[in-house]
Amino acid sequence: MLGLRTRGAPLGAALALGLVATAATGVATAAPGAPPRADAGQRTVTLITGDQVVLGGTGVDALRAAPGREGIGFQTFRRDGGLHVVPQDAARAVAEGRLDPRLFDVTGLVDAGYDDAHRDTVPLIVTGTPATGLGAATALPAVGATAAQVTKAEANTAFRALLADPGVTRIWLDGVRRPTLDRSTAQIGAPAAWEAGYTGEGVKVAVLDGGVDGEHPDLKGREVAEQNFTDAPDNVDHDGHGTHVAATIASNDAKYRGVAPGAAILDGKVCRDGGCQESWILAGLQWAVDQGADVVNLSLGGRDTPQVDPLEQAVNDLSAKTGALFVIAAGNSGSPGTIGSPGSADAALTVGAVDRQDGIAPFSSRGPRTGDGAIKPDITAPGVGIAAAKASQGNLGTPVDDRHVALSGTSMATPHVAGAAALLAQQHPDWTGAQLKAALMASAAPNPALTAFDQGAGRVDLARAVTATVVSEPASAGLGVQQWPHDDDTPLTKGVTYRNLGTEPVTLDLSVEAAGPDGEPAPAGLFTVTPAQVTVQAGGEAAVTVTADTRVGTLDGAYSGAVVGGPVRTPLAVTREAESYDVVFEHVDTAGRPAADYFGTVLGLDNPAYELLGDPDGSVTVRLPRGEYTARSVIANGEQTSVLFQPALTVDRDHTRFTFDARAAKPFRVTPPNPGAVGVLADVDVIRVFGGRPTTMGYAYLGGIPDDLTVGHLGPRLPDDELTSAIGAQFRAEPAGGTPENYRFRWAERGAAPTGFTRAPAERELAEVRTSFGPGDPAAEHLHGGVGFVAGGTGGWAALFPVTPGGGAVDHVNVDGTTWRWTKTEWGASGPVVDYQSAERTYRAGRTYRERFGFPVFGPGLPDSPYVYLGRAGDRLVAQVPLVDDAADNLGSSVYRSGRTALHRDGEPVGETAHPYGEFTVPPGAADYRLEQEVVRDPALFEFATRVDGAWTFRSGTVPGDQVRRLPLSVVRFTPALDASGGTPAGRLLRVPLTVRQQGGADNGRVRRLRVEVSFDDGRSWAAVPVAGGAALIRNPNAAGYASLRASGADSRGNTFRHTVIRAYKIR
């Protein structure tokens, strides 16, 4: 059974953030943020419920209910940098633990390649004995589960059936883990083990990775079995990670010898293209133990949670059942509390990375473990600059010679320990994995400058391990977390047993070496071990008790160290919880009764606490540290929805009970000047600024603004500069035979969330915005949105209204302190095909303004914005030049058939991507660079700009500190007068105005040389055209077709550019 790791404090049920209800006639869209990269800036994800979410630069651009699910609400929230969207009818199952929250982590789904552009199924792992038909399913006996693929087109049906199936205990996302990449055998004492005759001969080590190049000379004859568990067509190691790992274990090269050169390798391919689907890993784990693996190496991992997930459960269960040892990377997140899963499993021997001086590598993940504060990692090994075999098709690493590359990461540290375990397994063939783990940890070499949460027992030391005669079990003594206050703490105890493997009695004088959270020695009496001396008879055991008395001392935080008995070290730790309280959140409905249907969120402002509230009895108790918080809860009571914000919430000795009372909320009323306009959207964002950092809680309702929507502020008012409320509403009127008119409003209030909200703007208070739309696919859905921004606030949600290619729209907007950004999206069967976003506009009341979207010529653009299109931070260079902006300088993004970005440094290639954007690590120092970007679009979808490419040269050097430096970048915009179809008459002289755009904030020079060329055969041949008076003069041929344009030039600082637009305009 899958369980939960917990410190023992009460946990709030999971649910909440901004509720969004969608109706049959609308689509909700959030404000666009950072410019989309030149692929499709929007990514569409179909959830397990069948609902679609479109993820933009900083959040949700659109929510679309699956057919038949109109009116379903959505809770959205941000957690750990990811955006989650939970449909209302799935929220309870998430809170109860029946649905994996990752199924609604839209950011994570995109990162895993599970968006609709890359996958048409939702991959699941279902535990229990489902009666629901799952189609082509794969049994996963290691955890009593089934892996299945649910077709997105049928996701809603499958979702309802699985939730209703009594045999289903939990529905997990079949997620993706990643390889943990970021003079080693001598450093860990391997030569001493070799001299003693141990090479791993007769021991099987499974490498579950991306495949192993068994034909590499270093590994010839080492591989004894292979199996491909992925959907890749072969077992080839295409990136080199698995081969490097296998060679670190078992290479027989004279110079780059593996730790256990005699070990046999079981090659289980569970990763492809840098991703390792969890069902593949689970199948590989079962295969490895079925093949008789003594040691299993997993140089991979992902984010851990307090829950025991299927991978962790499999590691624990298979360890107990088979005696295999699972050696797993700690992860490469670097910070405390970031140990990855499945390295977080109890039974795993979890490996951190050290450098050549045994200092902890800055990328190496550290403990304590999420949920219960347990000691992880267990051990460390070299993981920086490790040289090992390069796969024949490998592309990772820094070349050492023709057959070897150097890599860094806990991925590289892990096989050192797996190899060490293989040597011990040869020495002690009857030992279980738990015994191997205990022996390696007991003999490890600690760095006294590091804590147990940094290094576990210390760096693996084979020279000591193969000669050790005494080991301790358990291998570490984590005593958990003691709740505050500590004056009444009951001492915590843990038993440790010493086993003597030798032929002579051994007497151990036991002591504790430990430090507190300040790095100073732990106070006397905090840790004790009794008895202080034991004699362990040959082949015998002796038990002691380790005690942590947290009444001793005054500092709160983690204390760690080791019980030391001669050569044997057993890591130990305990945590004194900082001042914290059991905090009660009560919810009351409009009748004064405990609310049964509510969803709340509590976020720490001066601490990382995060709690989701939801319980049918109206009350939730959560453990929170003393501090400042912001909270919000939505209470549904029959037809009424009450949204309550408590932006200033202090938890201390006198404040441990808070009430969200729906009766405190007052009606939300916005009335447009047109009585025929129908409300389609209402939204409220409350932005609390604490310590200079804004935190936003929001609520949005789409689908007719109900009369019973109420809002309320709880708690004290705040200074105006510490809290901004942004309130919006949108309406649509459809006059018979006329252009539909939209009313879009967004206002700001300072110092408090609204308690009730009433506005009735007059027509004279508004600006009128008339928008024209260019040509497009008549079979597609065309949607137009407007987003309002207020000072100190965020962009609100917007309704997307249908428009017609070649048609127009009229919007009436308020102008009192509000700026507006506009969007136009062409939506195909699987989501957005092309999207345009304007810059923010400022309008004046009583005036009419005009906007244009989707008109050619499309091409590279640099719209005014705070975003960096080409920049460098340190020695990391990022390029994301927008390639398909429209003629009005609206930022464009689109789907594409193929893309490319390449970077050269002083004429030598640095790297290349298969996308029209890229991120590259470059050598330090100044050099001359050439950047190339290209996007190719499907002519069946796009009449214009079927191929756009650009090349830029510039000079750049290392950028010091945390600065981000914009690099020189110039483009030329072509703006000929074209008709509504993007065409111009054949045989005529066309004047094409030219505008040079440069990236703001960069060290650009003045463009002094400009050349323009035209092609009438899609770029097969080019001819220069005259440039005069700021325009190119082009004589169109007499035949119909298309003209392509190219511009090239240089600025006064020596930076150059050249870019091409194939099919820039039409000749008719």
Secondary structure, DSSP 4 states (H G I P E B T S, - for coil): ---B---SS--PPP--SEEEE--TT--EEPPP-SPPPSS-SSEEEE-TTS-EEEE-SSSEEEEEPPTT-TT-EEEEEEETTEEEEEEHHHHHHHHTTSB-GGGGBHHHHHHTT-STTT-SEEEEEEEE---S--SS-EEETTTTEEEEEEEGGGHHHHHHHHHH-TTEEEEEE--EEEE----HHHHTTHHHHHHTT-S-TT-EEEEEES---TTSGGGTTTEEEEEE-SSSSS---SSSHHHHHHHHHH-B-SSSB-SSTTPEEEEEE--BTTBEEHHHHHHHHHHHHHTT-SEEEE-EEB---SB--HHHHHHHHHHHHH--EEEEE--S--STT-PPBTTTSTT-EEEEEE-TTSPBPTTS---SPTTT------EEEE-SSEEEEPPTT---SEEEETTEEEE-SHHHHHHHHHHHHHHHHHH-TT--HHHHHHHHHHT-B--TTS-HHHHTT-B--HHHHTT--EEEESS-EEEEEEPSP-TTPPPEEEEEEEEE-SSS-EEEEEEEEEE-TTSSBPPTTSEEEESSEEEE-TT-EEEEEEEE-TTS-S--EEEEEEEEETTEEEEEEEEEPPSEEEEEEEEE-TTSSBPSSEEEEEEESSS--EEEE--TTSEEEEEEESEEEEEEEEEEETTEEEEEEEEEEEEBTTB-EEEEEGGG-EEEEE--S-TT-EEEEEEEEEEEEETTEEEEEEEEEESS--TTEEEEE-S----GGGEEEEEEEEEEE--TTS--EEEEEEEEEESS--SSEEE---GGGEEEEEEEE----TTSEEEEEEEEEETTS----EE-EEE-TT-EEEEEEE-SSEEEEEEEEEEETTEEEEEEEPPPB---TT-EEEEEESPSPPB----SSS--SEEEETTEEEE-----B-TT--EEEE--SEEEEEEEETTEEEEEESSS-EEEE--SS-EEEEEEEEEE--TTT-SS-SEEEEEEEEEE-PPPTT--EEPP-EEEEE-----TTSEE-TT-EEEEEEEEEE-TTS----EEEEEEEEESSTTSS-EEE-EETTEEEEE--SS-EEEEEEEEEEETTS-EEEEEEEEEEEE-
